[in-house]
Amino acid sequence: MFGLKKLFLLVCLSFIFGEILAVNFTCGTETAQKYGVHEITLTGDGTVPNPLDTPCEVTFNSPSGLSITVNAFYDGNNTWHARCYISETGNWLWKSVSSRDYGLNNESGSFSSVDSDLRGKLKIHPANNKALATDDGKWFLNIGDTPYYIFHDIHSKWQEFIKDSWNKGITLIRASMLGGLRDWDRLFESGDHDKLDINNFQTNDTRLIWMLDNYPDMYVELILFGECNTGWSSDETFWYNLSGEQHRRIMKYIVARYAAFPEIIWEVVNDYKYGQSHPHNVEMANEVGNYFMNNDPWNHLITTGGIRGDDFYFRNANWATLFHLETLDALSADQAEEYTDFPAHVFNGEDRYETYKEPDNPKIYFRRLIWAWTLSGGSACYGGDWDDIVPYSQSSFEGLDNIIHVKNFFIDNNIELAKYIPDDNCVSSAARGAGRPKVMHTMTKSSYVIYHPNASINGQSADISSETASLTINDLPPGKYALLWMRADNGVKQKMYFAHNKGAKFLESPWPGIDVTLYLQADSTVDLESLPSSLTSENCLLKVQPNPFKISTLILVRLSKSMQICIDIYNMQGRFVERLVCGKFNRGKHQFIWNVKNQTSGIYFISVKAGNRIYSRKINLLI
């Protein structure tokens, strides 16, 4: 019955939101999806005083014979559920055992599972313990956002928020379980610490299931418990004063209810001070971390949140499989280097917000933060309106405007950054310190990914220089290379090719006054002789004369063979201005004239697409 109701709800939502909705959370005898969640339902006999204490285990047997035993959890109205993360395709079997409620005992059933496009749960990358991966074997690009209260029932725009964040490039949200970031009582029914508020958990479920079905590649760092009840930077007493039995009841219930969801990362708490002077905080984190490490059947990543500026306290704890930091103005990601010797991904989960400690230029600040941490081998998080749920498209925020280009850069170029190592020292640049280029390359130095912030100001007032970003790779191996430039503000790209003998290689951005990302890759298949010779020079120059010019300029293109070419004009912001020509041209020299109409003085770019390659030249219009 629940499955039919859920299907009807999904159909209704598809009409409302105009989307085709997948069913990755399945129930009963429905066909499950690999890397999805499957739920079975049991009905008790109603004889146990506190159903939260009713023991009931369900064992799922996978097609390959793997046996996974989970605790069923009480969901009100004499109903229990058990959930399984589906790691295989084929026929699954299940059976229940309960020594106290005979209605839950000795029930059994089966369901089948099929292959899917889901990525599965997050884990430490098998080839690089500083990187993250998903169960489908792919590297995971973590770009965070902070809708802490999105699981609170008072916020009705949660779906719009998730959709906006995803469309802007976000891949993970940081959210408080039940929406109770500062409210411990949302765990409990009427203040009774032996009873849990089932309604709040059900609201949480509805939203996690919707995310799994609609945005399955959006992950959740789930903050399990409330902020310190005695105040920020103090030692908590709430958890300390609960009994051990109450601790275990709460943790057992959370694991039973949520561990099957692939999108979950456990975060014990947020904004806690750790150290010898805060023994309750340390004890709580260790107790919860160890419990989840030992009782989560699917071994999700676990972390906990310290206060801004503190080191990650639990670096040597076995349960801490992800290091969570809070920083301020960490635009160079220097903090990540402090954990080089530890086998864990470092996540800067909080820096500034647009509504709290806000940066002067959010677009510039947050793209620098995300790029720098990503190219340190770690990751970083955007902060919007931390204490409310405001969909980005309905706000005046700017900090996510350029972040989609980060995600698209790695997707479009099929870059698995887990194969790269951070090495800022392999380049020389006039920009040092917080404004230095961030660099990762493969062990053989056959590929480089570089972000140049082209900074004029760092910190809260981070801004861009009017100069042109440039750098020197100190010891580039000899060979043929393909170099892709991308503007960090709008994703506009330019590509060139060159041969390198040995030693240092100077590279200069094709655009002045902007931060850029470079993807440099050795490419022995490039036939430099077959490319137009005027397009394969040191700086990928097209012959343009005069330059600077006032009314018109002549563009010369030489082709070594017949091919399709298109010539476009862009302004300094990367916006399209005019197409001069697009068609097939024979081998030899060709001339084209740009007669300027209704344009202002300034820098423009001539972009020539020849076959499947793109070349550009900067020109200066003087009126």
PyMOL commands that set and color helices and strands:
alter all, ss='L'
color gray80, all
select helices_A, chain A and resi 2-17+51-53+102-104+158-167+177-179+184-187+198-214+238-241+244-258+279-295+334-337+362-374+392-394+404-412+417-419+424-426+433-435+459-461+528-530+533-535
alter helices_A, ss='H'
color red, helices_A
select strands_A, chain A and resi 25-27+32-33+37-43+57-61+67-71+73-74+79-85+90-97+108-114+122-125+128-134+143-145+172-176+188-189+192-196+219-223+264-267+302-303+322-326+345-350+379-381+420-422+427-428+438-442+447-452+455-457+463-464+468-473+479-487+493-500+505-512+516-522+543-545+552-559+563-571+576-585+588-595+602-610+613-621
alter strands_A, ss='S'
color yellow, strands_A
deselect
rebuild
show_as cartoon
